[in-house]
Amino acid sequence: MSTTDITKGESKETTSGKELVSIFVMGKKYEVPKNLTIMKAMEYAGYKYIRGCGCRGGICGACGTVYRKPGDYHIYVGLACQTVVEDGMYLTQLPFFPANRATYNLEAIGSDPEEVYKKYPELFRCVACNACTKVCPMDISVMDYISAIKQGDFEKATELSFDCIQCGLCTVRCMGEMSQYHIAQMVRRITGSKIKPESSHLKTMVDNIKTGRYTRTITDIKSMSEDQLRKAYQAREMEPSEAPEDWKPADNTYL
């Protein structure tokens, strides 16, 4: 049955009074409660995640999903942990996409754009169709950072691609068959290690780790029971949602 054969029927309810919608996971129909995310709906339907499920918060990029809506020829994409199911939705997850990922020794290469061009010559197959930007669940201007890389402006590309979660959905839709997110990752690594000045704060933190500043705390945490860990987690000082940029916790021992 194609998506155009699906029609929305009368609302259905479970014995608990929850309204149900029909979804099709890899072609098989399931009735799930309305307003669930795709991930929760699949678990409700009996699926158990062993991969393709990470943070559940829209950050790790592990749950890329392709779907269609009834009566609509468009292909939609989203993250299963963030996208809400719709009645008649056909979907399949893409927990891993076999995109090209170049191998390189970051310490041995320089900051010349040619370093990237040699590893990813397909970069210049970009036809500026902007399909990559349209499918990005993080609203990143993918085409623009690819353009910046082609122009050798790594700092601009780093800024534009900084929020990338490596889900790979841009690559799925790319007419040039390139792996934008892997290319951008290489550029960010080069920018951070070869172009931007060294962070004094980072060096301080690395030195603190090497001198064992956090060893005792980590040992104490590892010795806690599950109940103790829960209490410690719930009692921790959290950054307020609208905290200013210079906010710091009352106890800054481990900053």
Backbone as CSV, one residue per row, in Angstrom:
resi,resn,N_x,N_y,N_z,CA_x,CA_y,CA_z,C_x,C_y,C_z
1,MET,0.853,-1.193,0.000,0.000,0.000,0.000,0.887,1.241,0.000
2,SER,0.625,2.165,-0.873,1.400,3.397,-0.909,0.786,4.401,0.056
3,THR,1.547,5.467,0.341,1.043,6.466,1.283,-0.218,7.140,0.762
4,THR,-0.371,7.185,-0.542,-1.560,7.848,-1.090,-2.812,7.005,-0.896
5,ASP,-2.651,5.728,-0.534,-3.811,4.872,-0.306,-4.370,5.021,1.108
6,ILE,-3.603,5.723,1.973,-4.009,5.832,3.365,-4.979,6.997,3.534
7,THR,-6.028,6.757,4.250,-6.953,7.846,4.579,-7.125,7.892,6.080
8,LYS,-7.293,9.067,6.613,-7.484,9.212,8.048,-8.910,8.812,8.413
9,GLY,-9.036,7.842,9.295,-10.353,7.406,9.716,-10.785,8.144,10.968
10,GLU,-11.836,7.656,11.605,-12.291,8.267,12.837,-11.260,8.005,13.926
11,SER,-11.194,8.932,14.878,-10.200,8.782,15.940,-10.475,7.515,16.730
12,LYS,-9.383,6.855,17.119,-9.481,5.605,17.859,-9.004,5.854,19.279
13,GLU,-9.512,5.107,20.230,-9.101,5.297,21.602,-8.749,3.970,22.240
14,THR,-7.782,4.015,23.160,-7.421,2.833,23.920,-8.394,2.715,25.087
15,THR,-8.255,1.629,25.844,-9.115,1.456,27.014,-8.832,2.530,28.054
16,SER,-7.648,3.145,28.013,-7.310,4.199,28.966,-7.779,5.567,28.482
17,GLY,-8.421,5.607,27.321,-8.947,6.856,26.818,-7.998,7.642,25.953
18,LYS,-6.818,7.106,25.660,-5.846,7.818,24.829,-6.210,7.667,23.359
19,GLU,-6.150,8.754,22.630,-6.420,8.702,21.201,-5.252,8.049,20.477
20,LEU,-5.557,7.180,19.539,-4.528,6.452,18.802,-4.417,6.963,17.367
21,VAL,-3.236,6.797,16.819,-3.013,7.073,15.400,-2.313,5.859,14.803
22,SER,-2.409,5.730,13.500,-1.756,4.621,12.807,-0.422,5.080,12.231
23,ILE,0.620,4.294,12.485,1.899,4.562,11.842,2.383,3.263,11.201
24,PHE,3.258,3.396,10.220,3.797,2.230,9.527,5.318,2.243,9.667
25,VAL,5.819,1.270,10.402,7.263,1.156,10.619,7.805,0.110,9.658
26,MET,8.596,0.549,8.692,9.125,-0.342,7.661,8.011,-1.172,7.029
27,GLY,6.852,-0.519,6.823,5.732,-1.148,6.123,4.714,-1.836,6.999
28,LYS,5.018,-2.042,8.284,4.081,-2.732,9.176,3.295,-1.723,10.000
29,LYS,1.976,-1.944,10.080,1.092,-0.994,10.737,1.031,-1.210,12.247
30,TYR,1.051,-0.084,12.976,0.920,-0.116,14.433,-0.022,1.003,14.863
31,GLU,-0.769,0.745,15.928,-1.627,1.765,16.528,-0.913,2.270,17.779
32,VAL,-0.642,3.564,17.828,0.114,4.140,18.946,-0.578,5.397,19.448
33,PRO,-0.359,5.766,20.707,-0.989,6.984,21.232,-0.543,8.238,20.489
34,LYS,-1.486,9.113,20.272,-1.205,10.384,19.607,-0.259,11.224,20.468
35,ASN,0.538,12.049,19.826,1.446,13.001,20.472,2.733,12.374,21.017
36,LEU,2.957,11.088,20.759,4.249,10.500,21.123,5.290,10.879,20.077
37,THR,6.545,10.909,20.478,7.603,11.057,19.487,7.733,9.733,18.740
38,ILE,8.389,9.752,17.597,8.587,8.520,16.839,9.293,7.476,17.696
39,MET,10.293,7.899,18.440,11.053,6.960,19.266,10.164,6.299,20.319
40,LYS,9.378,7.094,21.024,8.495,6.548,22.050,7.390,5.696,21.434
41,ALA,6.933,6.087,20.252,5.887,5.325,19.574,6.402,3.948,19.162
42,MET,7.638,3.892,18.684,8.216,2.612,18.291,8.401,1.708,19.501
43,GLU,8.797,2.289,20.615,8.939,1.493,21.841,7.568,1.026,22.329
44,TYR,6.573,1.878,22.189,5.209,1.492,22.550,4.752,0.316,21.688
45,ALA,5.177,0.322,20.416,4.787,-0.735,19.476,5.541,-2.036,19.718
46,GLY,6.529,-2.014,20.614,7.238,-3.244,20.954,8.685,-3.317,20.504
47,TYR,9.153,-2.272,19.822,10.549,-2.261,19.395,11.449,-1.945,20.585
48,LYS,12.609,-2.582,20.609,13.595,-2.322,21.653,14.859,-1.799,20.990
49,TYR,15.272,-0.612,21.366,16.452,-0.007,20.751,17.737,-0.629,21.294
50,ILE,18.579,-1.070,20.375,19.920,-1.510,20.764,20.972,-0.632,20.088
51,ARG,20.551,0.131,19.080,21.391,1.162,18.455,20.447,2.150,17.778
52,GLY,20.995,3.275,17.353,20.122,4.289,16.772,19.345,5.036,17.832
53,CYS,19.832,4.964,19.078,19.185,5.659,20.181,20.274,6.074,21.160
54,GLY,20.414,7.372,21.364,21.487,7.829,22.244,20.970,8.737,23.329
55,CYS,21.051,10.040,23.089,20.747,11.015,24.141,19.256,11.199,24.387
56,ARG,18.429,10.928,23.399,16.976,11.155,23.461,16.635,12.643,23.624
57,GLY,17.600,13.496,23.387,17.358,14.915,23.571,17.671,15.774,22.366
58,GLY,17.835,15.157,21.196,18.080,15.925,19.984,19.498,16.433,19.837
59,ILE,20.448,15.781,20.494,21.833,16.254,20.482,22.795,15.277,19.808
60,CYS,22.609,13.976,20.021,23.624,13.012,19.554,23.506,12.682,18.067
61,GLY,22.334,12.859,17.470,22.177,12.607,16.041,22.068,11.154,15.638
62,ALA,21.842,10.257,16.609,21.829,8.827,16.302,20.522,8.324,15.707
63,CYS,19.452,9.113,15.787,18.130,8.578,15.430,17.522,9.236,14.197
64,GLY,18.329,9.483,13.187,17.801,10.051,11.951,16.699,9.184,11.368
65,THR,15.607,9.808,10.950,14.440,9.077,10.464,13.915,9.706,9.172
66,VAL,13.544,8.847,8.237,12.937,9.289,6.977,11.470,8.880,7.005
67,TYR,10.583,9.777,6.602,9.160,9.424,6.637,8.375,10.153,5.557
68,ARG,7.189,9.627,5.295,6.229,10.260,4.388,4.916,10.454,5.132
69,LYS,4.162,11.437,4.670,2.843,11.686,5.236,1.789,11.236,4.228
70,PRO,0.598,10.846,4.679,-0.435,10.382,3.744,-0.849,11.459,2.753
71,GLY,-0.910,11.067,1.494,-1.325,11.994,0.457,-0.287,13.027,0.082
72,ASP,0.938,12.840,0.511,2.008,13.813,0.268,3.194,13.084,-0.355
73,TYR,3.660,13.547,-1.505,4.762,12.867,-2.179,6.130,13.251,-1.616
74,HIS,6.184,14.277,-0.774,7.460,14.718,-0.237,8.067,13.690,0.722
75,ILE,9.384,13.618,0.730,10.103,12.825,1.728,10.520,13.779,2.834
76,TYR,10.194,13.424,4.072,10.562,14.253,5.218,11.618,13.539,6.050
77,VAL,12.384,14.311,6.765,13.385,13.726,7.657,13.313,14.426,9.002
78,GLY,13.780,13.739,10.024,13.804,14.321,11.360,14.499,13.388,12.313
79,LEU,14.556,13.774,13.572,15.112,12.917,14.613,13.961,12.205,15.311
80,ALA,14.104,10.907,15.508,13.018,10.121,16.108,12.687,10.576,17.520
81,CYS,13.675,11.133,18.220,13.430,11.562,19.601,12.754,12.914,19.682
82,GLN,12.626,13.616,18.548,12.051,14.959,18.550,10.792,15.083,17.695
83,THR,10.654,14.222,16.689,9.542,14.326,15.747,8.312,13.586,16.274
84,VAL,7.176,14.257,16.279,5.928,13.666,16.781,5.239,12.888,15.658
85,VAL,4.693,11.727,15.998,4.021,10.893,14.991,2.757,11.577,14.480
86,GLU,2.396,11.240,13.240,1.163,11.724,12.630,0.403,10.528,12.078
87,ASP,-0.903,10.636,12.042,-1.725,9.533,11.572,-1.386,9.200,10.116
88,GLY,-1.099,7.933,9.844,-0.784,7.492,8.501,0.677,7.633,8.119
89,MET,1.525,8.031,9.049,2.943,8.238,8.763,3.640,6.920,8.435
90,TYR,4.387,6.912,7.323,5.260,5.798,6.960,6.677,6.198,7.334
91,LEU,7.386,5.367,8.065,8.712,5.788,8.492,9.709,4.630,8.527
92,THR,10.956,5.008,8.453,12.052,4.064,8.676,13.219,4.837,9.233
93,GLN,13.965,4.228,10.141,15.100,4.913,10.758,16.394,4.622,10.016
94,LEU,17.315,5.568,10.103,18.633,5.425,9.495,19.689,5.607,10.584
95,PRO,19.864,4.593,11.438,20.824,4.750,12.544,22.266,4.859,12.088
96,PHE,22.554,4.399,10.880,23.917,4.527,10.356,23.838,4.667,8.848
97,PHE,24.573,5.647,8.314,24.612,5.846,6.875,26.050,5.670,6.407
98,PRO,26.286,4.834,5.395,27.660,4.516,4.982,28.325,5.634,4.182
99,ALA,28.517,6.772,4.832,29.129,7.925,4.163,30.649,7.830,4.187
100,ASN,31.274,8.398,3.173,32.728,8.411,3.097,33.320,9.214,4.249
101,ARG,34.269,8.614,4.953,34.945,9.302,6.062,36.442,9.095,5.892
102,ALA,37.136,10.153,5.544,38.565,10.076,5.252,39.383,9.802,6.514
103,THR,40.511,9.137,6.321,41.448,8.878,7.410,42.618,9.860,7.304
104,TYR,42.987,10.467,8.401,44.088,11.423,8.388,44.701,11.530,9.782
105,ASN,45.948,11.977,9.816,46.657,12.210,11.076,46.622,13.702,11.345
106,LEU,45.817,14.133,12.285,45.619,15.555,12.535,46.930,16.258,12.902
107,GLU,47.784,15.575,13.628,49.046,16.195,14.042,49.991,16.400,12.865
108,ALA,49.842,15.571,11.843,50.778,15.620,10.713,50.361,16.584,9.605
109,ILE,49.103,17.014,9.608,48.646,17.900,8.537,48.658,19.354,8.994
110,GLY,48.652,20.263,8.017,48.658,21.681,8.322,47.281,22.292,8.192
111,SER,47.237,23.611,8.055,45.960,24.319,7.977,45.599,24.739,6.554
112,ASP,46.398,24.329,5.578,46.124,24.682,4.186,44.849,23.991,3.724
113,PRO,43.944,24.721,3.097,42.695,24.112,2.610,42.921,22.890,1.728
114,GLU,44.071,22.833,1.057,44.364,21.693,0.196,44.355,20.379,0.973
115,GLU,44.628,20.444,2.273,44.607,19.233,3.102,43.218,18.594,3.079
116,VAL,42.201,19.437,3.119,40.819,18.953,3.075,40.430,18.562,1.663
117,TYR,40.849,19.365,0.703,40.491,19.099,-0.686,41.044,17.755,-1.163
118,LYS,42.231,17.401,-0.693,42.833,16.120,-1.086,42.076,14.941,-0.480
119,LYS,41.602,15.118,0.739,40.878,14.033,1.421,39.429,13.926,0.936
120,TYR,38.850,15.051,0.546,37.449,15.063,0.123,37.305,15.805,-1.211
121,PRO,37.828,15.246,-2.299,37.714,15.918,-3.601,36.268,16.065,-4.062
122,GLU,35.369,15.225,-3.539,33.959,15.311,-3.916,33.319,16.612,-3.436
123,LEU,34.021,17.357,-2.585,33.548,18.647,-2.107,33.124,19.551,-3.259
124,PHE,33.841,19.455,-4.371,33.578,20.339,-5.504,32.507,19.790,-6.452
125,ARG,31.838,18.735,-6.018,30.685,18.238,-6.765,29.402,18.964,-6.345
126,CYS,29.504,19.794,-5.322,28.334,20.539,-4.829,27.734,21.374,-5.948
127,VAL,26.421,21.247,-6.137,25.727,22.017,-7.177,24.860,23.112,-6.566
128,ALA,25.052,23.365,-5.274,24.316,24.432,-4.575,22.809,24.259,-4.648
129,CYS,22.339,23.025,-4.568,20.890,22.777,-4.616,20.222,23.093,-3.280
130,ASN,21.019,23.102,-2.208,20.556,23.437,-0.857,19.659,22.373,-0.226
131,ALA,19.621,21.176,-0.811,18.830,20.098,-0.217,19.366,19.740,1.168
132,CYS,20.671,19.867,1.356,21.303,19.548,2.635,20.786,20.452,3.755
133,THR,20.693,21.736,3.464,20.205,22.687,4.462,18.750,22.413,4.816
134,LYS,17.951,22.072,3.812,16.521,21.873,4.034,16.212,20.682,4.937
135,VAL,17.102,19.680,4.979,16.822,18.500,5.795,17.503,18.540,7.150
136,CYS,18.349,19.533,7.392,19.103,19.571,8.652,18.168,19.786,9.844
137,PRO,18.132,18.869,10.813,17.245,19.035,11.971,17.719,20.127,12.924
138,MET,18.956,20.603,12.736,19.492,21.665,13.591,19.431,23.037,12.917
139,ASP,18.800,23.095,11.756,18.662,24.353,11.004,20.009,24.995,10.691
140,ILE,20.982,24.162,10.369,22.310,24.656,10.000,22.331,24.974,8.508
141,SER,22.997,26.043,8.148,23.141,26.406,6.740,24.259,25.561,6.126
142,VAL,23.931,24.313,5.833,24.934,23.353,5.369,25.580,23.816,4.063
143,MET,24.762,24.232,3.116,25.313,24.666,1.838,26.280,25.837,2.024
144,ASP,25.967,26.722,2.954,26.823,27.892,3.180,28.168,27.491,3.773
145,TYR,28.174,26.518,4.706,29.485,26.144,5.249,30.296,25.347,4.240
146,ILE,29.617,24.610,3.365,30.344,23.921,2.291,30.968,24.955,1.353
147,SER,30.231,26.025,1.066,30.744,27.097,0.223,31.957,27.754,0.876
148,ALA,31.887,27.962,2.183,33.001,28.583,2.908,34.242,27.690,2.862
149,ILE,34.043,26.380,2.971,35.176,25.450,2.897,35.804,25.507,1.514
150,LYS,34.982,25.529,0.485,35.490,25.604,-0.885,36.306,26.879,-1.108
151,GLN,35.937,27.936,-0.386,36.655,29.199,-0.496,37.859,29.271,0.451
152,GLY,38.044,28.222,1.246,39.178,28.203,2.169,38.955,28.971,3.451
153,ASP,37.720,29.398,3.711,37.415,30.150,4.936,36.988,29.169,6.030
154,PHE,37.971,28.554,6.676,37.692,27.522,7.666,37.047,28.080,8.935
155,GLU,37.403,29.292,9.318,36.821,29.865,10.529,35.319,30.104,10.348
156,LYS,34.930,30.591,9.196,33.505,30.798,8.919,32.777,29.453,8.872
157,ALA,33.391,28.463,8.219,32.772,27.142,8.124,32.625,26.517,9.507
158,THR,33.612,26.734,10.360,33.553,26.209,11.725,32.399,26.823,12.490
159,GLU,32.233,28.122,12.359,31.145,28.811,13.050,29.783,28.344,12.544
160,LEU,29.648,28.215,11.236,28.363,27.820,10.657,27.998,26.370,10.974
161,SER,28.994,25.501,11.090,28.725,24.064,11.289,28.842,23.628,12.746
162,PHE,29.066,24.574,13.645,29.381,24.229,15.029,28.302,23.387,15.710
163,ASP,27.038,23.615,15.380,25.935,22.904,16.039,25.610,21.553,15.398
164,CYS,26.425,21.110,14.447,26.189,19.822,13.775,26.194,18.680,14.778
165,ILE,25.214,17.782,14.668,25.124,16.631,15.566,25.500,15.326,14.865
166,GLN,26.074,15.432,13.664,26.593,14.271,12.940,25.529,13.217,12.631
167,CYS,24.301,13.641,12.375,23.242,12.673,12.083,23.357,12.110,10.668
168,GLY,23.965,12.855,9.753,24.176,12.368,8.401,23.017,12.553,7.446
169,LEU,21.949,13.210,7.872,20.793,13.370,6.996,21.115,14.241,5.784
170,CYS,22.045,15.174,5.932,22.447,15.996,4.788,23.050,15.131,3.683
171,THR,23.815,14.146,4.083,24.463,13.257,3.122,23.450,12.399,2.373
172,VAL,22.393,11.994,3.062,21.352,11.182,2.446,20.731,11.890,1.241
173,ARG,20.611,13.212,1.311,19.924,13.976,0.271,20.878,14.646,-0.715
174,CYS,22.189,14.473,-0.553,23.156,15.211,-1.361,23.263,14.691,-2.790
175,MET,23.045,15.573,-3.766,23.175,15.206,-5.174,24.639,14.998,-5.559
176,GLY,25.536,15.636,-4.815,26.960,15.498,-5.100,27.592,14.300,-4.416
177,GLU,26.782,13.572,-3.646,27.221,12.353,-2.954,28.447,12.585,-2.071
178,MET,28.403,13.663,-1.315,29.496,13.912,-0.378,28.988,13.847,1.054
179,SER,29.907,13.684,1.977,29.554,13.590,3.394,29.870,14.926,4.061
180,GLN,28.939,15.836,3.965,29.159,17.195,4.468,29.599,17.215,5.925
181,TYR,28.953,16.412,6.740,29.229,16.469,8.175,30.626,15.969,8.530
182,HIS,31.145,14.974,7.793,32.520,14.520,8.025,33.530,15.562,7.538
183,ILE,33.204,16.210,6.428,34.089,17.257,5.905,34.168,18.407,6.910
184,ALA,33.019,18.814,7.425,32.983,19.915,8.388,33.702,19.537,9.681
185,GLN,33.597,18.295,10.066,34.288,17.854,11.283,35.804,17.984,11.129
186,MET,36.319,17.604,9.967,37.761,17.747,9.711,38.153,19.220,9.750
187,VAL,37.323,20.072,9.164,37.606,21.509,9.152,37.606,22.076,10.576
188,ARG,36.653,21.680,11.392,36.617,22.171,12.776,37.848,21.717,13.556
189,ARG,38.277,20.481,13.311,39.472,19.983,13.994,40.713,20.779,13.578
190,ILE,40.824,21.064,12.311,41.964,21.850,11.822,41.908,23.265,12.392
191,THR,40.719,23.841,12.395,40.558,25.201,12.912,40.933,25.275,14.390
192,GLY,40.442,24.303,15.152,40.707,24.318,16.588,42.161,24.062,16.946
193,SER,42.829,23.211,16.154,44.203,22.832,16.500,45.277,23.617,15.764
194,LYS,44.942,24.177,14.603,45.966,24.834,13.778,45.760,26.337,13.573
195,ILE,44.527,26.800,13.672,44.233,28.191,13.314,43.916,29.053,14.537
196,LYS,43.006,28.587,15.360,42.620,29.364,16.540,43.739,29.344,17.587
197,PRO,43.889,30.417,18.372,44.905,30.425,19.437,44.567,29.394,20.504
198,GLU,45.582,28.879,21.160,45.372,27.855,22.183,44.600,28.445,23.360
199,SER,43.651,27.682,23.865,42.836,28.125,24.982,43.587,27.905,26.297
200,SER,43.787,28.977,27.049,44.483,28.861,28.336,43.642,28.066,29.332
201,HIS,42.312,28.235,29.244,41.419,27.508,30.146,41.510,25.993,29.896
202,LEU,41.575,25.608,28.615,41.679,24.196,28.282,42.976,23.609,28.828
203,LYS,44.067,24.340,28.677,45.359,23.863,29.182,45.314,23.682,30.701
204,THR,44.662,24.614,31.389,44.530,24.510,32.847,43.768,23.254,33.241
205,MET,42.674,22.982,32.518,41.869,21.800,32.828,42.628,20.514,32.562
206,VAL,43.369,20.464,31.474,44.165,19.274,31.161,45.224,19.051,32.235
207,ASP,45.872,20.131,32.664,46.879,20.018,33.727,46.250,19.521,35.025
208,ASN,45.040,19.993,35.323,44.338,19.559,36.535,44.054,18.060,36.496
209,ILE,43.667,17.577,35.328,43.388,16.140,35.173,44.662,15.335,35.356
210,LYS,45.739,15.788,34.735,47.013,15.060,34.812,47.574,15.025,36.227
211,THR,47.341,16.071,36.996,47.867,16.109,38.360,46.951,15.432,39.368
212,GLY,45.831,14.869,38.882,44.962,14.089,39.755,43.978,14.877,40.587
213,ARG,43.652,16.080,40.167,42.745,16.917,40.945,41.368,16.293,41.115
214,TYR,40.933,15.526,40.152,39.582,14.964,40.184,39.549,13.472,40.520
215,THR,40.717,12.892,40.748,40.789,11.437,40.952,39.968,10.975,42.148
216,ARG,40.105,11.665,43.272,39.392,11.235,44.475,37.881,11.337,44.288
217,THR,37.435,12.435,43.672,35.999,12.612,43.452,35.443,11.512,42.551
218,ILE,36.164,11.201,41.482,35.717,10.143,40.571,35.680,8.799,41.295
219,THR,36.675,8.539,42.126,36.705,7.289,42.903,35.519,7.210,43.848
220,ASP,35.199,8.330,44.501,34.053,8.360,45.422,32.751,8.096,44.679
221,ILE,32.599,8.706,43.510,31.381,8.517,42.718,31.237,7.057,42.281
222,LYS,32.335,6.455,41.874,32.300,5.056,41.422,31.941,4.096,42.552
223,SER,32.192,4.506,43.792,31.893,3.635,44.933,30.473,3.798,45.457
224,MET,29.724,4.777,44.919,28.354,5.026,45.378,27.384,3.966,44.903
225,SER,26.348,3.743,45.693,25.263,2.863,45.273,24.379,3.631,44.300
226,GLU,23.481,2.913,43.644,22.578,3.581,42.703,21.732,4.624,43.411
227,ASP,21.263,4.313,44.618,20.435,5.242,45.371,21.224,6.493,45.748
228,GLN,22.481,6.310,46.154,23.327,7.450,46.490,23.601,8.323,45.272
229,LEU,23.800,7.683,44.137,24.034,8.439,42.903,22.814,9.271,42.531
230,ARG,21.630,8.682,42.687,20.403,9.408,42.374,20.255,10.644,43.259
231,LYS,20.523,10.465,44.557,20.394,11.579,45.490,21.417,12.674,45.183
232,ALA,22.639,12.267,44.871,23.684,13.242,44.560,23.353,14.002,43.272
233,TYR,22.802,13.274,42.311,22.435,13.901,41.036,21.309,14.909,41.228
234,GLN,20.310,14.525,42.019,19.156,15.400,42.236,19.510,16.607,43.103
235,ALA,20.536,16.469,43.945,20.918,17.556,44.848,21.947,18.507,44.232
236,ARG,22.431,18.185,43.037,23.480,19.005,42.436,22.971,20.403,42.114
237,GLU,23.881,21.360,42.080,23.518,22.720,41.703,23.461,22.814,40.189
238,MET,22.336,23.246,39.676,22.154,23.332,38.230,22.193,24.783,37.763
239,GLU,22.678,24.973,36.551,22.683,26.309,35.963,21.253,26.702,35.605
240,PRO,20.777,27.850,36.053,19.418,28.298,35.707,19.259,28.416,34.195
241,SER,18.054,28.165,33.701,17.814,28.180,32.257,18.081,29.546,31.636
242,GLU,17.929,30.625,32.401,18.165,31.971,31.887,19.356,32.632,32.578
243,ALA,20.362,31.828,32.885,21.539,32.354,33.572,22.370,33.235,32.649
244,PRO,23.013,34.287,33.178,23.876,35.133,32.357,25.139,34.380,31.948
245,GLU,25.870,34.919,30.987,27.062,34.254,30.460,28.135,34.040,31.519
246,ASP,28.191,34.913,32.520,29.249,34.804,33.533,28.818,34.017,34.767
247,TRP,27.703,33.264,34.655,27.226,32.487,35.807,28.218,31.407,36.201
248,LYS,28.391,31.226,37.519,29.222,30.163,38.053,28.523,29.564,39.271
249,PRO,28.711,28.262,39.516,28.079,27.646,40.693,28.732,28.156,41.968
250,ALA,28.012,28.019,43.088,28.549,28.468,44.367,29.830,27.724,44.710
251,ASP,29.862,26.423,44.399,31.057,25.624,44.627,31.772,25.445,43.275
252,ASN,32.859,26.169,43.085,33.578,26.083,41.829,34.906,25.343,41.958
253,THR,34.945,24.405,42.910,36.157,23.625,43.159,36.667,22.938,41.916
254,TYR,35.729,22.434,41.098,36.139,21.621,39.966,36.033,22.343,38.618
255,LEU,35.972,23.652,38.655,35.955,24.406,37.415,37.374,24.591,36.888
